[in-house]
Amino acid sequence: MPVRADVLPEPAVPSPPPDLVTIGRYDQREGYRVHRPHGSDSWLFTWTTAGRGSLRQGVARTTAGAGDLVVLGPGVPHRYGVEPGADHWAFWWTHCRARPSWDRWLRPYALADGVYAVRAARSRERIGSAFRRMLADARWTGDGEPPDGAEPADGAVAVAHGTAARELALCSLEEIVLLGTARAEGDRPGVDARVLRAEALIAADPAAAHTVGSLAAAVALSPSRFAHLFTEQLGRSPMRALREARLLHAARLLEATGLPVERVAAVSGFSSAPHFHRAFRQRYGTSPGAYRRGTAMACPSDRTAPERGARSTAPRPDPNNRP
């Protein structure tokens, strides 16, 4: 009985450990496929530069063409490869642990089962430059100046081992995510420009003393009309949006600074520390102090010294050359 090649079981491909930042650039030909029946322990970010890819995770399926940023969250079975009928797929890829603050930027692009697809992202030249810089920074030893982000050879892969290299690489990836997702903030079909303007004012300075009245005046609407329009189009009230923006701002400060929790609360617009603690726990499911400790363990900062004699956890080279 003949056996079709396309129904043969695919070998499972391991993923890098989630605490590493691994980056590469591939240009794969027809037949390239990766299968992880248990998903990945880390997040996978892909940005297509040419050709076409096909990605499936859980029940979500999507394709990727030039300029598309597709992100696969951890823990869900997935497979991806060159799209059937395409002759190749050229793409950048990164495995890492996503920063919690990226959730808000990616959320509007969620498909299902942890898949996010940003179509035809603008700023392609700058995104490409950020990926090249990320690859160069991942290789930096900390001695001398960081290397320039020169155009790498096909198949280039780097693992950020040092603390500085890892944090610089994650900063470049954060720039990529922000550049890719920022387009929706000013170009969302069906959303009134005045609502978008008010939302941008909140995001730009969440700690300011915004009120429904002040935001309405800034966009030339009456308070009642503004509150109704904002809630109708964004699915939450202006004050709820302000609260979420303040909590996100606080989360970023906890991730990136050593400010005392009480100071984080104050500069994020909360009038009292107890109110901040209650709101933060309700939103993130943990206290501000525990959140900071958790992110410090996930993404060690320059304040944390590595243990002496710690063994490298870098993955072994993949003989199949697959991210």
ABEGO torsion letter per residue (X at the ends): XBBBAAABBBBBBBBBBAABBBBBBBBBBBGBBBBBAAEBABBBBBBBABEBBBBBBEABBBBBBBGBBBBBBBGBBBBBEBBBGBABBBBBBBBBBBBAAAAAAAAAABABGGBBBBBGBBGAAAAAAAAAAAAAAAABAGBEBBBBBBBBBBGBBBBBABAAAAAAAAAAAAAAAAAAAAAAAABBBGBBAAAAAAAAAAAABAABBBBAAAAAAAAGBBAAAAAAAAAAAAGBBAAAAAAAAAAAAAAAAAAABABBAAAAAAAAGBABAAAAAAAAAAAAGBBAAAAAAAAAAABBBAABBBBBGBBBABBBBBAAGBX
